[in-house]
Amino acid sequence: MTLTGLMLGVGALTLLILGLALGLELFCFAAAIALLALLYCAVSVILAKRRMSVALTADHEKVLRGETVTYSLQALHRPFLPVGPVLVTCEMAAARETHLILPRALRGTRETWQAQAGHVGAYPVRVSDAELTDCFGILKIHCKIADGNRLLVLPRPFLIAKLTFAQSEDAQTALKRATEDTSLPDDIRAWQPGDPMKRVHWKLTARKRELLVRRYESPMPKDTLILTDCAAMPRQASPEREAKLRDALCETVVAVADMQLQDGSPVRVPLYGERPTEFSAERAQSLLMLQELLAEQSFRTDESFTRVLSQELRRVRRSGAVVIVSPRLDPALTDLALSFRRMGPNVRYYLVTYEAEQPSWLPYIRRMQEAAVEVCYVTPAS
């Protein structure tokens, strides 16, 4: 009930009491008119609520961040008795808008508008509240609309630098050499820098007068392990900056996976969020699944990223390359990145931050760079 309705109700009761106490019919008549007006308003609003339906839909269920989404608000508002317009609150892609719907006796109302999908995530698309009023503005009721759907805003991949491998070898050669089966000699090849001396074929070397090594049968190349920090984002000055930081992190993961899959390298992405899951693929056509999994992540878990990296130590040896994507950097994370590098695979650390030149991080970055760990900065869009 609005303030006007409350005052009208109090005034009607006051007039009724005075009319009965003083025996004045005029007061009783005025009180009866006011009460009838309240009754009419209540009946008209209740009937209008039963004959009203509102739905908000989007033209797509999944879009890339930054793409345009067309929203459609369909309302059927055909009251028996005259009422006022309906004020609806629409939720869509982390934004709220209010729209005014006028009553139509014979046909419904449809409004469409366009908006950009601003940030990565899973967002409800629905009418969260509908406010009905009578034609006098005396009564006001709120309706909760249960129906609705969802919009997935997917991270958009971008071009990044290709993962580097050992000097004088390409990625495939480095991975094969790291996984050779020494029990199955396959062929002979010329010696290359970095080959262990125990693989030198001494008899053939003496005969040919050139250094030759045994080449063994090689299995499929090892995959790329992408370790993603799914913990809560570092506190920012505004929710908008935090959302942009999350966008940059997700899109970095997708960019690395896309580059590796396009190059024919298998990819594994364990996600230790509120609902732990893992993405594993060998073809670029599977990238959409990773985008959906990242959009579903809430980035609200309290799981320590240091603990996550520790749990993945056992899989690092079987990986051709390890990519770490995080908005954090501390001594524990630095030590783990160095441990990964000592195990054999090349390691790249993507630091997603607004302050790439933060003085407290420089010693850790220097340590990693001295140990041949690549450190790359990703700055969120302004």
C-alpha positions as CSV (number, residue, x, y, z in Angstrom):
1,M,0.0,0.0,0.0
2,T,1.2,3.5,-0.8
3,L,1.3,6.4,1.5
4,T,-1.8,7.8,-0.2
5,G,-3.6,4.6,0.4
6,L,-2.6,4.5,4.0
7,M,-3.8,8.0,4.6
8,L,-7.1,7.3,2.9
9,G,-7.6,4.2,5.0
10,V,-6.8,6.1,8.3
11,G,-9.1,9.0,7.2
12,A,-12.0,6.6,6.4
13,L,-11.7,4.9,9.8
14,T,-11.5,8.3,11.5
15,L,-14.6,9.6,9.7
16,L,-16.5,6.4,10.5
17,I,-15.7,6.6,14.2
18,L,-16.7,10.3,14.3
19,G,-19.8,9.7,12.3
20,L,-20.9,6.9,14.6
21,A,-20.0,8.7,17.8
22,L,-21.6,12.0,16.8
23,G,-24.4,10.6,14.8
24,L,-23.5,12.5,11.7
25,E,-24.6,10.7,8.5
26,L,-22.4,12.9,6.3
27,F,-19.2,11.6,8.0
28,C,-20.5,8.0,7.7
29,F,-21.2,8.6,4.0
30,A,-17.7,10.0,3.3
31,A,-16.2,7.1,5.2
32,A,-18.2,4.6,3.1
33,I,-17.0,6.2,-0.1
34,A,-13.4,6.0,1.0
35,L,-13.7,2.4,2.0
36,L,-15.4,1.5,-1.3
37,A,-12.6,3.2,-3.2
38,L,-10.1,1.1,-1.3
39,L,-12.1,-2.0,-2.0
40,Y,-12.3,-1.2,-5.7
41,C,-8.5,-0.6,-5.9
42,A,-7.8,-3.9,-4.1
43,V,-10.1,-5.9,-6.4
44,S,-8.9,-4.3,-9.6
45,V,-5.2,-4.9,-8.7
46,I,-5.8,-8.5,-7.7
47,L,-7.7,-9.3,-10.8
48,A,-5.0,-7.5,-12.9
49,K,-2.3,-9.6,-11.3
50,R,-4.1,-12.9,-12.2
51,R,-4.5,-11.8,-15.9
52,M,-1.0,-10.5,-16.3
53,S,2.0,-12.5,-17.7
54,V,5.5,-11.1,-18.3
55,A,8.5,-12.8,-19.8
56,L,12.0,-11.6,-20.8
57,T,14.1,-13.5,-23.3
58,A,17.4,-13.1,-25.1
59,D,18.0,-14.0,-28.8
60,H,21.0,-16.2,-27.9
61,E,21.9,-18.5,-25.0
62,K,25.6,-18.1,-25.5
63,V,27.5,-15.1,-26.8
64,L,31.1,-13.9,-26.7
65,R,32.0,-11.0,-24.5
66,G,31.4,-7.7,-26.2
67,E,28.9,-9.1,-28.7
68,T,25.4,-7.5,-28.9
69,V,22.4,-9.3,-27.4
70,T,18.8,-8.5,-28.3
71,Y,16.4,-8.7,-25.4
72,S,12.7,-9.1,-25.8
73,L,10.1,-8.2,-23.2
74,Q,6.7,-9.7,-23.8
75,A,3.8,-8.7,-21.5
76,L,0.1,-9.5,-21.6
77,H,-1.7,-7.0,-19.4
78,R,-5.5,-7.1,-19.9
79,P,-7.2,-6.1,-16.7
80,F,-11.0,-6.4,-16.1
81,L,-11.1,-3.1,-14.3
82,P,-9.1,0.1,-15.1
83,V,-5.6,0.0,-13.4
84,G,-2.4,1.8,-13.7
85,P,0.8,0.8,-15.7
86,V,3.0,-2.0,-14.5
87,L,6.6,-1.3,-13.6
88,V,8.8,-4.3,-14.3
89,T,12.5,-4.8,-13.3
90,C,14.5,-6.8,-15.8
91,E,17.8,-8.6,-15.0
92,M,20.1,-9.3,-17.8
93,A,23.9,-9.9,-18.0
94,A,24.7,-8.3,-14.6
95,A,22.5,-5.2,-15.4
96,R,19.1,-4.1,-14.2
97,E,16.6,-2.0,-16.2
98,T,13.0,-0.9,-15.4
99,H,10.3,-0.7,-18.0
100,L,6.8,0.7,-17.9
101,I,4.0,-1.5,-19.4
102,L,0.7,0.1,-20.2
103,P,-2.5,-1.9,-19.9
104,R,-3.9,-3.1,-23.3
105,A,-7.5,-4.4,-23.5
106,L,-7.1,-6.4,-26.7
107,R,-3.5,-7.1,-27.3
108,G,-0.2,-7.6,-25.5
109,T,2.9,-5.4,-25.4
110,R,6.3,-6.3,-26.8
111,E,9.5,-4.3,-26.4
112,T,12.9,-5.1,-27.8
113,W,16.3,-3.4,-27.1
114,Q,19.9,-4.3,-27.6
115,A,22.8,-4.3,-25.1
116,Q,26.4,-5.5,-25.1
117,A,27.5,-8.6,-23.1
118,G,29.9,-6.8,-20.8
119,H,31.6,-9.4,-18.7
120,V,32.3,-13.2,-18.7
121,G,29.9,-15.2,-16.6
122,A,26.5,-17.0,-16.3
123,Y,23.7,-14.4,-15.9
124,P,19.9,-14.8,-15.4
125,V,17.7,-13.3,-18.0
126,R,14.3,-12.7,-16.3
127,V,11.8,-10.3,-14.9
128,S,12.7,-10.2,-11.2
129,D,9.9,-8.0,-10.1
130,A,6.6,-6.5,-11.4
131,E,4.9,-3.6,-9.6
132,L,1.1,-3.2,-10.1
133,T,-0.9,-0.1,-9.1
134,D,-4.5,0.8,-9.4
135,C,-5.7,3.7,-11.5
136,F,-5.7,6.1,-8.5
137,G,-2.2,5.2,-7.3
138,I,-3.6,4.1,-3.9
139,L,-2.6,0.5,-3.8
140,K,0.6,-1.1,-4.9
141,I,1.6,-4.8,-5.0
142,H,4.7,-6.6,-6.1
143,C,4.8,-9.9,-8.1
144,K,7.7,-12.2,-8.2
145,I,8.1,-13.8,-11.7
146,A,9.5,-17.3,-11.3
147,D,10.1,-18.0,-15.0
148,G,13.4,-17.0,-16.7
149,N,16.4,-18.3,-18.6
150,R,20.1,-17.8,-18.6
151,L,22.7,-16.1,-20.7
152,L,26.3,-17.4,-20.9
153,V,28.8,-14.7,-21.8
154,L,31.9,-16.6,-23.1
155,P,35.5,-15.4,-22.9
156,R,36.9,-14.2,-26.2
157,P,40.3,-15.6,-27.2
158,F,43.1,-13.3,-28.4
159,L,46.5,-13.7,-30.0
160,I,49.4,-14.5,-27.7
161,A,53.0,-15.4,-28.2
162,K,53.7,-19.0,-29.1
163,L,55.0,-21.2,-26.3
164,T,58.8,-21.5,-26.6
165,F,60.7,-24.8,-26.3
166,A,64.3,-25.8,-26.0
167,Q,66.7,-23.9,-28.3
168,S,67.3,-25.4,-31.8
169,E,64.2,-27.6,-31.5
170,D,60.6,-27.1,-32.3
171,A,57.7,-28.0,-29.9
172,Q,57.0,-31.4,-31.4
173,T,60.7,-32.5,-31.4
174,A,61.2,-31.3,-27.8
175,L,58.1,-33.2,-26.6
176,K,59.0,-36.4,-28.4
177,R,62.5,-36.4,-27.1
178,A,61.2,-35.9,-23.6
179,T,59.0,-38.9,-23.9
180,E,61.2,-41.4,-25.8
181,D,61.0,-45.0,-24.8
182,T,64.6,-46.1,-24.3
183,S,63.6,-49.8,-24.5
184,L,62.6,-49.5,-28.2
185,P,65.5,-48.4,-30.4
186,D,64.0,-47.2,-33.7
187,D,66.7,-45.5,-35.8
188,I,70.0,-43.6,-35.8
189,R,70.4,-39.9,-36.2
190,A,73.1,-37.3,-35.8
191,W,74.0,-36.0,-32.4
192,Q,72.3,-32.8,-31.2
193,P,73.3,-30.5,-28.4
194,G,71.6,-31.8,-25.2
195,D,71.7,-35.5,-26.1
196,P,72.9,-37.6,-23.2
197,M,76.2,-39.4,-23.9
198,K,74.7,-42.8,-22.9
199,R,72.7,-42.8,-26.1
200,V,75.7,-42.4,-28.4
201,H,76.2,-45.4,-30.7
202,W,80.0,-45.7,-30.3
203,K,80.6,-48.5,-32.8
204,L,78.7,-46.7,-35.6
205,T,80.3,-43.4,-34.6
206,A,83.8,-44.9,-35.0
207,R,82.9,-46.4,-38.4
208,K,81.2,-43.3,-39.8
209,R,83.6,-40.8,-38.1
210,E,80.7,-38.7,-36.9
211,L,78.8,-38.6,-33.6
212,L,75.6,-40.6,-33.9
213,V,73.0,-41.4,-31.3
214,R,70.3,-44.0,-31.1
215,R,66.7,-42.7,-31.8
216,Y,63.9,-44.4,-30.0
217,E,60.3,-44.9,-30.8
218,S,58.4,-41.8,-29.6
219,P,54.8,-41.9,-28.3
220,M,52.4,-39.0,-28.9
221,P,53.5,-35.6,-27.7
222,K,52.8,-34.6,-24.2
223,D,50.0,-32.2,-23.5
224,T,49.9,-28.6,-22.2
225,L,48.8,-28.3,-18.6
226,I,47.1,-24.9,-18.0
227,L,46.7,-24.2,-14.3
228,T,44.0,-21.5,-13.6
229,D,43.5,-19.5,-10.4
230,C,39.8,-19.9,-9.7
231,A,40.0,-18.3,-6.2
232,A,38.3,-15.0,-5.4
233,M,39.8,-12.1,-7.3
234,P,42.1,-9.7,-5.3
235,R,40.1,-6.8,-3.9
236,Q,39.7,-3.9,-6.4
237,A,38.5,-0.3,-6.1
238,S,35.2,-1.2,-7.8
239,P,33.1,-4.2,-8.9
240,E,33.7,-3.2,-12.5
241,R,37.5,-3.4,-12.2
242,E,37.1,-6.8,-10.5
243,A,34.9,-8.1,-13.4
244,K,37.4,-6.9,-16.0
245,L,40.2,-8.7,-14.1
246,R,38.2,-11.9,-14.2
247,D,37.5,-11.4,-17.9
248,A,41.2,-11.0,-18.6
249,L,42.1,-14.2,-16.7
250,C,39.5,-16.3,-18.5
251,E,40.4,-15.0,-21.9
252,T,44.1,-15.7,-21.3
253,V,43.3,-19.3,-20.5
254,V,41.2,-19.6,-23.6
255,A,43.9,-17.9,-25.7
256,V,46.5,-20.4,-24.6
257,A,44.3,-23.4,-25.1
258,D,43.2,-22.2,-28.5
259,M,46.8,-21.7,-29.6
260,Q,47.9,-25.1,-28.5
261,L,44.9,-26.9,-29.9
262,Q,45.3,-25.1,-33.3
263,D,48.9,-26.4,-33.2
264,G,47.8,-30.0,-32.6
265,S,48.9,-30.2,-29.0
266,P,46.5,-31.8,-26.4
267,V,45.4,-29.5,-23.6
268,R,44.4,-30.1,-20.0
269,V,42.8,-27.4,-17.8
270,P,41.8,-28.5,-14.3
271,L,39.5,-26.0,-12.7
272,Y,39.4,-26.0,-8.9
273,G,36.3,-23.8,-8.4
274,E,33.2,-24.3,-6.3
275,R,32.4,-27.2,-8.6
276,P,35.8,-28.8,-9.5
277,T,36.0,-30.0,-13.1
278,E,38.6,-30.5,-15.8
279,F,38.8,-29.8,-19.5
280,S,40.8,-32.1,-21.7
281,A,40.8,-31.9,-25.5
282,E,43.0,-32.6,-28.6
283,R,41.0,-30.7,-31.2
284,A,40.3,-27.0,-31.6
285,Q,36.6,-27.7,-32.1
286,S,36.4,-28.5,-28.4
287,L,37.3,-25.0,-27.3
288,L,33.7,-24.0,-26.8
289,M,33.4,-26.5,-23.9
290,L,36.3,-24.7,-22.1
291,Q,34.7,-21.3,-22.7
292,E,31.5,-22.6,-21.1
293,L,33.3,-24.1,-18.1
294,L,35.1,-20.8,-17.5
295,A,31.9,-18.8,-17.8
296,E,30.3,-21.1,-15.2
297,Q,33.0,-20.4,-12.7
298,S,32.0,-18.1,-9.9
299,F,35.5,-17.3,-8.8
300,R,34.3,-17.2,-5.2
301,T,36.1,-20.3,-3.8
302,D,38.5,-20.1,-0.9
303,E,40.7,-22.8,-2.3
304,S,44.4,-21.6,-2.1
305,F,46.1,-21.5,-5.5
306,T,49.3,-22.6,-3.9
307,R,47.5,-25.8,-2.8
308,V,46.2,-26.3,-6.3
309,L,49.6,-26.1,-7.8
310,S,50.9,-28.5,-5.2
311,Q,48.2,-31.0,-6.1
312,E,49.2,-30.9,-9.7
313,L,52.9,-31.7,-9.1
314,R,52.4,-35.3,-10.0
315,R,51.2,-34.4,-13.5
316,V,53.8,-31.9,-14.3
317,R,56.4,-34.5,-15.3
318,R,54.0,-35.9,-17.9
319,S,53.4,-32.4,-19.5
320,G,55.3,-30.9,-22.3
321,A,54.5,-27.3,-21.1
322,V,52.9,-25.8,-18.1
323,V,51.1,-22.5,-18.2
324,I,50.1,-20.8,-14.9
325,V,47.4,-18.0,-15.1
326,S,46.8,-16.0,-11.9
327,P,46.3,-12.5,-10.6
328,R,48.6,-13.2,-7.7
329,L,52.3,-13.7,-7.1
330,D,54.1,-14.6,-3.9
331,P,57.1,-16.6,-2.6
332,A,55.1,-19.9,-2.5
333,L,53.9,-19.5,-6.1
334,T,57.3,-18.6,-7.3
335,D,58.9,-21.6,-5.6
336,L,56.3,-23.9,-7.2
337,A,56.9,-22.4,-10.7
338,L,60.6,-23.0,-10.3
339,S,59.9,-26.6,-9.2
340,F,57.8,-27.2,-12.3
341,R,60.7,-25.9,-14.4
342,R,63.2,-28.2,-12.8
343,M,61.0,-31.2,-13.6
344,G,61.6,-30.6,-17.3
345,P,58.6,-28.9,-19.0
346,N,58.8,-25.3,-20.1
347,V,56.9,-23.0,-17.8
348,R,55.1,-19.7,-18.6
349,Y,53.5,-17.6,-15.9
350,Y,50.8,-15.2,-16.9
351,L,50.3,-12.5,-14.3
352,V,46.9,-10.8,-14.7
353,T,47.1,-7.5,-13.0
354,Y,46.5,-3.7,-13.3
355,E,49.9,-3.0,-11.7
356,A,52.5,-4.9,-13.7
357,E,55.4,-3.0,-12.2
358,Q,54.5,-3.5,-8.6
359,P,57.8,-3.3,-6.7
360,S,57.0,-6.1,-4.3
361,W,56.7,-8.5,-7.3
362,L,60.0,-7.7,-9.0
363,P,62.2,-10.0,-6.9
364,Y,59.9,-13.0,-7.7
365,I,59.8,-12.2,-11.4
366,R,63.6,-11.9,-11.5
367,R,64.0,-15.3,-9.8
368,M,61.7,-16.9,-12.3
369,Q,63.3,-15.3,-15.3
370,E,66.8,-16.4,-14.2
371,A,65.5,-20.0,-14.0
372,A,64.1,-19.8,-17.6
373,V,60.5,-19.4,-16.5
374,E,58.7,-17.0,-18.9
375,V,56.7,-14.3,-17.2
376,C,54.0,-12.4,-19.2
377,Y,51.8,-9.6,-18.1
378,V,48.1,-9.4,-19.0
379,T,46.5,-6.0,-18.3
380,P,42.6,-5.9,-18.3
381,A,40.9,-3.6,-20.7
382,S,40.4,-0.1,-19.5
